Amino acid sequence: MYSPQLASPFGRSGGMSNAYRQVGAETSVEDASPHKLISLLFDGYMESISQARGAMRNGEIEKKGKAIGRAARIVEEGLKASLNVAEGGPLARDLQALYDYLAKRLTLANLRNDEAMLDECVSLMEPVRQAWREIGGQVANSN
């Protein structure tokens, strides 16, 4: 489902590790496994939405825009870009559709200053994030 070529620190200029650095990650990703990198992206996404929500409530327009922009980049440049649709089958295609939808909703949430849309984006991503966490042990045990 996720492209090992993009996930590997040796593939295509660092793949996900570069995407994660580009979205402002402060965590070191040099030694992280591909599974851990995706987990970090999910965490960064949720953190960004939380920051956007706070900025929205405080009327901090620039801060809100930056936080939503970061969340959208995580979705587009990290999560969506790491999918291997050719080998991932229906699940990868469903995730791609979800990520496309989330990117659109994040943009609208920013334009409309709509906290309910941010909540929707969190509620749609949280089950995927949880499932990814749950398979973490299986991935670690298979290596």
CNS distance restraints for C-alpha pairs under 8 A (distance, minus, plus):
assign (resid   1 and name CA) (resid  83 and name CA) 5.77 0.50 0.50
assign (resid   1 and name CA) (resid  84 and name CA) 4.96 0.50 0.50
assign (resid   1 and name CA) (resid  85 and name CA) 6.35 0.50 0.50
assign (resid   1 and name CA) (resid  87 and name CA) 6.05 0.50 0.50
assign (resid   1 and name CA) (resid  88 and name CA) 3.49 0.50 0.50
assign (resid   1 and name CA) (resid  89 and name CA) 7.04 0.50 0.50
assign (resid   1 and name CA) (resid  91 and name CA) 7.15 0.50 0.50
assign (resid   1 and name CA) (resid  92 and name CA) 5.23 0.50 0.50
assign (resid   2 and name CA) (resid   6 and name CA) 7.95 0.50 0.50
assign (resid   2 and name CA) (resid   7 and name CA) 7.36 0.50 0.50
assign (resid   2 and name CA) (resid  82 and name CA) 5.41 0.50 0.50
assign (resid   2 and name CA) (resid  83 and name CA) 4.14 0.50 0.50
assign (resid   2 and name CA) (resid  84 and name CA) 4.78 0.50 0.50
assign (resid   2 and name CA) (resid  85 and name CA) 7.79 0.50 0.50
assign (resid   2 and name CA) (resid  88 and name CA) 6.93 0.50 0.50
assign (resid   2 and name CA) (resid  92 and name CA) 7.54 0.50 0.50
assign (resid   3 and name CA) (resid   7 and name CA) 6.02 0.50 0.50
assign (resid   3 and name CA) (resid  82 and name CA) 5.53 0.50 0.50
assign (resid   3 and name CA) (resid  83 and name CA) 5.46 0.50 0.50
assign (resid   3 and name CA) (resid  84 and name CA) 4.46 0.50 0.50
assign (resid   4 and name CA) (resid   8 and name CA) 5.81 0.50 0.50
assign (resid   4 and name CA) (resid  34 and name CA) 7.68 0.50 0.50
assign (resid   5 and name CA) (resid  10 and name CA) 7.82 0.50 0.50
assign (resid   5 and name CA) (resid  11 and name CA) 4.96 0.50 0.50
assign (resid   5 and name CA) (resid  12 and name CA) 7.00 0.50 0.50
assign (resid   5 and name CA) (resid  15 and name CA) 7.56 0.50 0.50
assign (resid   6 and name CA) (resid  11 and name CA) 5.69 0.50 0.50
assign (resid   6 and name CA) (resid  12 and name CA) 6.33 0.50 0.50
assign (resid   6 and name CA) (resid  14 and name CA) 7.10 0.50 0.50
assign (resid   6 and name CA) (resid  15 and name CA) 4.39 0.50 0.50
assign (resid   6 and name CA) (resid  16 and name CA) 6.08 0.50 0.50
assign (resid   6 and name CA) (resid  82 and name CA) 5.77 0.50 0.50
assign (resid   7 and name CA) (resid  11 and name CA) 7.20 0.50 0.50
assign (resid   7 and name CA) (resid  14 and name CA) 7.61 0.50 0.50
assign (resid   7 and name CA) (resid  15 and name CA) 5.84 0.50 0.50
assign (resid   7 and name CA) (resid  16 and name CA) 5.60 0.50 0.50
assign (resid   7 and name CA) (resid  17 and name CA) 7.77 0.50 0.50
assign (resid   7 and name CA) (resid  34 and name CA) 4.90 0.50 0.50
assign (resid   7 and name CA) (resid  37 and name CA) 7.87 0.50 0.50
assign (resid   7 and name CA) (resid  82 and name CA) 6.70 0.50 0.50
assign (resid   8 and name CA) (resid  14 and name CA) 6.61 0.50 0.50
assign (resid   8 and name CA) (resid  15 and name CA) 6.78 0.50 0.50
assign (resid   8 and name CA) (resid  16 and name CA) 7.76 0.50 0.50
assign (resid   8 and name CA) (resid  33 and name CA) 7.87 0.50 0.50
assign (resid   8 and name CA) (resid  34 and name CA) 6.28 0.50 0.50
assign (resid   9 and name CA) (resid  13 and name CA) 7.33 0.50 0.50
assign (resid   9 and name CA) (resid  14 and name CA) 4.43 0.50 0.50
assign (resid   9 and name CA) (resid  15 and name CA) 6.63 0.50 0.50
assign (resid   9 and name CA) (resid  16 and name CA) 7.82 0.50 0.50
assign (resid   9 and name CA) (resid  17 and name CA) 6.84 0.50 0.50
assign (resid   9 and name CA) (resid  30 and name CA) 7.53 0.50 0.50
assign (resid  10 and name CA) (resid  14 and name CA) 5.89 0.50 0.50
assign (resid  11 and name CA) (resid  15 and name CA) 6.29 0.50 0.50
assign (resid  13 and name CA) (resid  18 and name CA) 7.33 0.50 0.50
assign (resid  14 and name CA) (resid  18 and name CA) 5.44 0.50 0.50
assign (resid  15 and name CA) (resid  19 and name CA) 6.44 0.50 0.50
assign (resid  15 and name CA) (resid  82 and name CA) 7.65 0.50 0.50
assign (resid  16 and name CA) (resid  20 and name CA) 5.94 0.50 0.50
assign (resid  16 and name CA) (resid  34 and name CA) 7.82 0.50 0.50
assign (resid  16 and name CA) (resid  37 and name CA) 6.79 0.50 0.50
assign (resid  16 and name CA) (resid  38 and name CA) 7.79 0.50 0.50
assign (resid  16 and name CA) (resid  78 and name CA) 5.80 0.50 0.50
assign (resid  16 and name CA) (resid  82 and name CA) 6.72 0.50 0.50
assign (resid  17 and name CA) (resid  21 and name CA) 6.20 0.50 0.50
assign (resid  17 and name CA) (resid  29 and name CA) 5.95 0.50 0.50
assign (resid  17 and name CA) (resid  30 and name CA) 7.24 0.50 0.50
assign (resid  17 and name CA) (resid  37 and name CA) 6.80 0.50 0.50
assign (resid  18 and name CA) (resid  22 and name CA) 6.11 0.50 0.50
assign (resid  19 and name CA) (resid  23 and name CA) 6.51 0.50 0.50
assign (resid  19 and name CA) (resid  74 and name CA) 7.53 0.50 0.50
assign (resid  19 and name CA) (resid  77 and name CA) 5.77 0.50 0.50
assign (resid  19 and name CA) (resid  78 and name CA) 5.28 0.50 0.50
assign (resid  20 and name CA) (resid  24 and name CA) 6.88 0.50 0.50
assign (resid  20 and name CA) (resid  25 and name CA) 5.86 0.50 0.50
assign (resid  20 and name CA) (resid  37 and name CA) 7.72 0.50 0.50
assign (resid  20 and name CA) (resid  40 and name CA) 7.97 0.50 0.50
assign (resid  20 and name CA) (resid  41 and name CA) 6.65 0.50 0.50
assign (resid  20 and name CA) (resid  74 and name CA) 7.18 0.50 0.50
assign (resid  20 and name CA) (resid  78 and name CA) 6.44 0.50 0.50
assign (resid  21 and name CA) (resid  25 and name CA) 5.17 0.50 0.50
assign (resid  21 and name CA) (resid  26 and name CA) 7.66 0.50 0.50
assign (resid  23 and name CA) (resid  70 and name CA) 5.75 0.50 0.50
assign (resid  23 and name CA) (resid  73 and name CA) 6.41 0.50 0.50
assign (resid  23 and name CA) (resid  74 and name CA) 6.38 0.50 0.50
assign (resid  24 and name CA) (resid  70 and name CA) 7.75 0.50 0.50
assign (resid  25 and name CA) (resid  44 and name CA) 7.41 0.50 0.50
assign (resid  28 and name CA) (resid  32 and name CA) 7.85 0.50 0.50
assign (resid  29 and name CA) (resid  37 and name CA) 6.98 0.50 0.50
assign (resid  32 and name CA) (resid  36 and name CA) 5.70 0.50 0.50
assign (resid  32 and name CA) (resid  37 and name CA) 6.13 0.50 0.50
assign (resid  33 and name CA) (resid  37 and name CA) 6.24 0.50 0.50
assign (resid  34 and name CA) (resid  38 and name CA) 6.49 0.50 0.50
assign (resid  35 and name CA) (resid  39 and name CA) 6.37 0.50 0.50
assign (resid  35 and name CA) (resid 136 and name CA) 6.98 0.50 0.50
assign (resid  35 and name CA) (resid 139 and name CA) 7.56 0.50 0.50
assign (resid  36 and name CA) (resid  40 and name CA) 6.15 0.50 0.50
assign (resid  37 and name CA) (resid  41 and name CA) 6.31 0.50 0.50
assign (resid  38 and name CA) (resid  42 and name CA) 6.32 0.50 0.50
assign (resid  38 and name CA) (resid  78 and name CA) 7.80 0.50 0.50
assign (resid  38 and name CA) (resid  79 and name CA) 6.96 0.50 0.50
assign (resid  39 and name CA) (resid  43 and name CA) 6.23 0.50 0.50
assign (resid  39 and name CA) (resid 129 and name CA) 7.32 0.50 0.50
assign (resid  39 and name CA) (resid 132 and name CA) 7.14 0.50 0.50
assign (resid  39 and name CA) (resid 133 and name CA) 7.13 0.50 0.50
assign (resid  40 and name CA) (resid  44 and name CA) 6.01 0.50 0.50
assign (resid  41 and name CA) (resid  45 and name CA) 6.06 0.50 0.50
assign (resid  41 and name CA) (resid  74 and name CA) 6.26 0.50 0.50
assign (resid  41 and name CA) (resid  78 and name CA) 6.83 0.50 0.50
assign (resid  41 and name CA) (resid  79 and name CA) 7.09 0.50 0.50
assign (resid  42 and name CA) (resid  46 and name CA) 6.34 0.50 0.50
assign (resid  42 and name CA) (resid 129 and name CA) 6.07 0.50 0.50
assign (resid  43 and name CA) (resid  47 and name CA) 6.13 0.50 0.50
assign (resid  44 and name CA) (resid  48 and name CA) 6.03 0.50 0.50
assign (resid  44 and name CA) (resid  71 and name CA) 7.36 0.50 0.50
assign (resid  44 and name CA) (resid  74 and name CA) 7.49 0.50 0.50
assign (resid  45 and name CA) (resid  49 and name CA) 6.31 0.50 0.50
assign (resid  45 and name CA) (resid  70 and name CA) 7.55 0.50 0.50
assign (resid  45 and name CA) (resid  71 and name CA) 4.85 0.50 0.50
assign (resid  45 and name CA) (resid  74 and name CA) 6.24 0.50 0.50
assign (resid  45 and name CA) (resid  75 and name CA) 7.54 0.50 0.50
assign (resid  46 and name CA) (resid  50 and name CA) 6.24 0.50 0.50
assign (resid  46 and name CA) (resid  71 and name CA) 7.69 0.50 0.50
assign (resid  46 and name CA) (resid 122 and name CA) 6.86 0.50 0.50
assign (resid  47 and name CA) (resid  51 and name CA) 6.22 0.50 0.50
assign (resid  48 and name CA) (resid  52 and name CA) 6.08 0.50 0.50
assign (resid  48 and name CA) (resid  67 and name CA) 5.03 0.50 0.50
assign (resid  48 and name CA) (resid  68 and name CA) 6.46 0.50 0.50
assign (resid  48 and name CA) (resid  70 and name CA) 6.49 0.50 0.50
assign (resid  48 and name CA) (resid  71 and name CA) 5.49 0.50 0.50
assign (resid  49 and name CA) (resid  53 and name CA) 6.10 0.50 0.50
assign (resid  49 and name CA) (resid  67 and name CA) 6.66 0.50 0.50
assign (resid  49 and name CA) (resid  68 and name CA) 6.40 0.50 0.50
assign (resid  49 and name CA) (resid  71 and name CA) 6.55 0.50 0.50
assign (resid  49 and name CA) (resid 118 and name CA) 6.61 0.50 0.50
assign (resid  49 and name CA) (resid 122 and name CA) 7.45 0.50 0.50
assign (resid  50 and name CA) (resid  54 and name CA) 6.33 0.50 0.50
assign (resid  51 and name CA) (resid  55 and name CA) 6.14 0.50 0.50
assign (resid  51 and name CA) (resid  64 and name CA) 7.17 0.50 0.50
assign (resid  51 and name CA) (resid  67 and name CA) 6.11 0.50 0.50
assign (resid  52 and name CA) (resid  56 and name CA) 5.93 0.50 0.50
assign (resid  52 and name CA) (resid  63 and name CA) 7.06 0.50 0.50
assign (resid  52 and name CA) (resid  64 and name CA) 4.45 0.50 0.50
assign (resid  52 and name CA) (resid  65 and name CA) 7.27 0.50 0.50
assign (resid  52 and name CA) (resid  66 and name CA) 7.88 0.50 0.50
assign (resid  52 and name CA) (resid  67 and name CA) 5.08 0.50 0.50
assign (resid  52 and name CA) (resid  68 and name CA) 5.87 0.50 0.50
assign (resid  53 and name CA) (resid  57 and name CA) 6.25 0.50 0.50
assign (resid  53 and name CA) (resid  64 and name CA) 7.27 0.50 0.50
assign (resid  53 and name CA) (resid 115 and name CA) 6.36 0.50 0.50
assign (resid  53 and name CA) (resid 118 and name CA) 7.25 0.50 0.50
assign (resid  54 and name CA) (resid  58 and name CA) 6.25 0.50 0.50
assign (resid  54 and name CA) (resid  64 and name CA) 7.86 0.50 0.50
assign (resid  55 and name CA) (resid  59 and name CA) 5.98 0.50 0.50
assign (resid  55 and name CA) (resid  60 and name CA) 4.86 0.50 0.50
assign (resid  55 and name CA) (resid  61 and name CA) 6.86 0.50 0.50
assign (resid  55 and name CA) (resid  63 and name CA) 5.96 0.50 0.50
assign (resid  55 and name CA) (resid  64 and name CA) 4.97 0.50 0.50
assign (resid  56 and name CA) (resid  60 and name CA) 6.07 0.50 0.50
assign (resid  56 and name CA) (resid  61 and name CA) 6.75 0.50 0.50
assign (resid  56 and name CA) (resid  64 and name CA) 5.79 0.50 0.50
assign (resid  56 and name CA) (resid 113 and name CA) 6.75 0.50 0.50
assign (resid  56 and name CA) (resid 115 and name CA) 7.38 0.50 0.50
assign (resid  60 and name CA) (resid  64 and name CA) 6.08 0.50 0.50
assign (resid  61 and name CA) (resid  65 and name CA) 6.13 0.50 0.50
assign (resid  62 and name CA) (resid  66 and name CA) 6.25 0.50 0.50
assign (resid  63 and name CA) (resid  67 and name CA) 6.18 0.50 0.50
assign (resid  64 and name CA) (resid  68 and name CA) 6.13 0.50 0.50
assign (resid  64 and name CA) (resid 110 and name CA) 7.43 0.50 0.50
assign (resid  65 and name CA) (resid  69 and name CA) 5.88 0.50 0.50
assign (resid  65 and name CA) (resid 110 and name CA) 6.36 0.50 0.50
assign (resid  66 and name CA) (resid  70 and name CA) 6.08 0.50 0.50
assign (resid  67 and name CA) (resid  71 and name CA) 6.32 0.50 0.50
assign (resid  68 and name CA) (resid  72 and name CA) 6.16 0.50 0.50
assign (resid  68 and name CA) (resid 106 and name CA) 6.47 0.50 0.50
assign (resid  68 and name CA) (resid 107 and name CA) 7.68 0.50 0.50
assign (resid  68 and name CA) (resid 110 and name CA) 6.74 0.50 0.50
assign (resid  69 and name CA) (resid  73 and name CA) 6.15 0.50 0.50
assign (resid  70 and name CA) (resid  74 and name CA) 6.20 0.50 0.50
assign (resid  71 and name CA) (resid  75 and name CA) 6.37 0.50 0.50
assign (resid  71 and name CA) (resid 106 and name CA) 7.87 0.50 0.50
assign (resid  72 and name CA) (resid  76 and name CA) 6.10 0.50 0.50
assign (resid  72 and name CA) (resid 102 and name CA) 7.80 0.50 0.50
assign (resid  72 and name CA) (resid 103 and name CA) 5.53 0.50 0.50
assign (resid  72 and name CA) (resid 106 and name CA) 6.59 0.50 0.50
assign (resid  72 and name CA) (resid 107 and name CA) 7.87 0.50 0.50
assign (resid  73 and name CA) (resid  77 and name CA) 5.29 0.50 0.50
assign (resid  73 and name CA) (resid  78 and name CA) 7.02 0.50 0.50
assign (resid  74 and name CA) (resid  78 and name CA) 4.88 0.50 0.50
assign (resid  74 and name CA) (resid  79 and name CA) 6.30 0.50 0.50
assign (resid  75 and name CA) (resid  79 and name CA) 4.97 0.50 0.50
assign (resid  75 and name CA) (resid  80 and name CA) 5.80 0.50 0.50
assign (resid  75 and name CA) (resid  99 and name CA) 6.07 0.50 0.50
assign (resid  75 and name CA) (resid 102 and name CA) 7.67 0.50 0.50
assign (resid  75 and name CA) (resid 103 and name CA) 6.86 0.50 0.50
assign (resid  76 and name CA) (resid  80 and name CA) 5.09 0.50 0.50
assign (resid  76 and name CA) (resid  81 and name CA) 6.20 0.50 0.50
assign (resid  76 and name CA) (resid  99 and name CA) 7.17 0.50 0.50
assign (resid  76 and name CA) (resid 100 and name CA) 7.89 0.50 0.50
assign (resid  76 and name CA) (resid 103 and name CA) 7.25 0.50 0.50
assign (resid  77 and name CA) (resid  81 and name CA) 5.29 0.50 0.50
assign (resid  77 and name CA) (resid  82 and name CA) 7.91 0.50 0.50
assign (resid  78 and name CA) (resid  82 and name CA) 6.06 0.50 0.50
assign (resid  79 and name CA) (resid  83 and name CA) 6.76 0.50 0.50
assign (resid  79 and name CA) (resid  99 and name CA) 7.71 0.50 0.50
assign (resid  80 and name CA) (resid  95 and name CA) 7.74 0.50 0.50
assign (resid  80 and name CA) (resid  96 and name CA) 5.99 0.50 0.50
assign (resid  80 and name CA) (resid  99 and name CA) 6.24 0.50 0.50
assign (resid  83 and name CA) (resid  88 and name CA) 7.57 0.50 0.50
assign (resid  83 and name CA) (resid  92 and name CA) 6.34 0.50 0.50
assign (resid  83 and name CA) (resid  96 and name CA) 7.38 0.50 0.50
assign (resid  84 and name CA) (resid  88 and name CA) 5.54 0.50 0.50
assign (resid  84 and name CA) (resid  92 and name CA) 6.71 0.50 0.50
assign (resid  85 and name CA) (resid  89 and name CA) 6.12 0.50 0.50
assign (resid  85 and name CA) (resid  92 and name CA) 5.19 0.50 0.50
assign (resid  85 and name CA) (resid  93 and name CA) 5.89 0.50 0.50
assign (resid  85 and name CA) (resid  96 and name CA) 7.96 0.50 0.50
assign (resid  88 and name CA) (resid  92 and name CA) 4.80 0.50 0.50
assign (resid  88 and name CA) (resid  93 and name CA) 7.44 0.50 0.50
assign (resid  89 and name CA) (resid  93 and name CA) 6.42 0.50 0.50
assign (resid  90 and name CA) (resid  94 and name CA) 6.00 0.50 0.50
assign (resid  91 and name CA) (resid  95 and name CA) 6.17 0.50 0.50
assign (resid  92 and name CA) (resid  96 and name CA) 6.10 0.50 0.50
assign (resid  93 and name CA) (resid  97 and name CA) 6.24 0.50 0.50
assign (resid  94 and name CA) (resid  98 and name CA) 6.17 0.50 0.50
assign (resid  95 and name CA) (resid  99 and name CA) 6.06 0.50 0.50
assign (resid  96 and name CA) (resid 100 and name CA) 6.18 0.50 0.50
assign (resid  97 and name CA) (resid 101 and name CA) 6.20 0.50 0.50
assign (resid  98 and name CA) (resid 102 and name CA) 6.10 0.50 0.50
assign (resid  99 and name CA) (resid 103 and name CA) 6.15 0.50 0.50
assign (resid 100 and name CA) (resid 104 and name CA) 6.49 0.50 0.50
assign (resid 101 and name CA) (resid 105 and name CA) 6.21 0.50 0.50
assign (resid 102 and name CA) (resid 106 and name CA) 5.98 0.50 0.50
assign (resid 102 and name CA) (resid 121 and name CA) 6.06 0.50 0.50
assign (resid 103 and name CA) (resid 107 and name CA) 6.32 0.50 0.50
assign (resid 104 and name CA) (resid 108 and name CA) 6.32 0.50 0.50
assign (resid 105 and name CA) (resid 109 and name CA) 5.97 0.50 0.50
assign (resid 105 and name CA) (resid 117 and name CA) 6.45 0.50 0.50
assign (resid 105 and name CA) (resid 118 and name CA) 7.79 0.50 0.50
assign (resid 105 and name CA) (resid 121 and name CA) 7.12 0.50 0.50
assign (resid 106 and name CA) (resid 110 and name CA) 6.21 0.50 0.50
assign (resid 106 and name CA) (resid 117 and name CA) 7.19 0.50 0.50
assign (resid 106 and name CA) (resid 118 and name CA) 6.77 0.50 0.50
assign (resid 106 and name CA) (resid 121 and name CA) 7.25 0.50 0.50
assign (resid 107 and name CA) (resid 111 and name CA) 6.24 0.50 0.50
assign (resid 108 and name CA) (resid 112 and name CA) 5.82 0.50 0.50
assign (resid 108 and name CA) (resid 113 and name CA) 7.90 0.50 0.50
assign (resid 108 and name CA) (resid 114 and name CA) 7.70 0.50 0.50
assign (resid 108 and name CA) (resid 117 and name CA) 7.73 0.50 0.50
assign (resid 109 and name CA) (resid 113 and name CA) 5.38 0.50 0.50
assign (resid 109 and name CA) (resid 114 and name CA) 4.70 0.50 0.50
assign (resid 109 and name CA) (resid 115 and name CA) 6.76 0.50 0.50
assign (resid 109 and name CA) (resid 116 and name CA) 7.94 0.50 0.50
assign (resid 109 and name CA) (resid 117 and name CA) 5.40 0.50 0.50
assign (resid 109 and name CA) (resid 118 and name CA) 6.29 0.50 0.50
assign (resid 110 and name CA) (resid 114 and name CA) 6.88 0.50 0.50
assign (resid 114 and name CA) (resid 118 and name CA) 6.92 0.50 0.50
assign (resid 115 and name CA) (resid 119 and name CA) 6.33 0.50 0.50
assign (resid 116 and name CA) (resid 120 and name CA) 6.23 0.50 0.50
assign (resid 117 and name CA) (resid 121 and name CA) 6.25 0.50 0.50
assign (resid 118 and name CA) (resid 122 and name CA) 6.34 0.50 0.50
assign (resid 119 and name CA) (resid 123 and name CA) 6.15 0.50 0.50
assign (resid 120 and name CA) (resid 124 and name CA) 6.12 0.50 0.50
assign (resid 121 and name CA) (resid 125 and name CA) 6.23 0.50 0.50
assign (resid 122 and name CA) (resid 126 and name CA) 5.87 0.50 0.50
assign (resid 123 and name CA) (resid 127 and name CA) 7.39 0.50 0.50
assign (resid 124 and name CA) (resid 128 and name CA) 7.66 0.50 0.50
assign (resid 125 and name CA) (resid 129 and name CA) 6.18 0.50 0.50
assign (resid 126 and name CA) (resid 130 and name CA) 6.06 0.50 0.50
assign (resid 127 and name CA) (resid 131 and name CA) 6.08 0.50 0.50
assign (resid 128 and name CA) (resid 132 and name CA) 6.14 0.50 0.50
assign (resid 129 and name CA) (resid 133 and name CA) 6.31 0.50 0.50
assign (resid 130 and name CA) (resid 134 and name CA) 6.21 0.50 0.50
assign (resid 131 and name CA) (resid 135 and name CA) 6.40 0.50 0.50
assign (resid 132 and name CA) (resid 136 and name CA) 6.41 0.50 0.50
assign (resid 133 and name CA) (resid 137 and name CA) 7.98 0.50 0.50
assign (resid 134 and name CA) (resid 138 and name CA) 7.99 0.50 0.50
assign (resid 135 and name CA) (resid 139 and name CA) 6.26 0.50 0.50
assign (resid 136 and name CA) (resid 140 and name CA) 6.23 0.50 0.50
assign (resid 137 and name CA) (resid 141 and name CA) 6.08 0.50 0.50
assign (resid 138 and name CA) (resid 142 and name CA) 6.19 0.50 0.50
assign (resid 139 and name CA) (resid 143 and name CA) 6.72 0.50 0.50
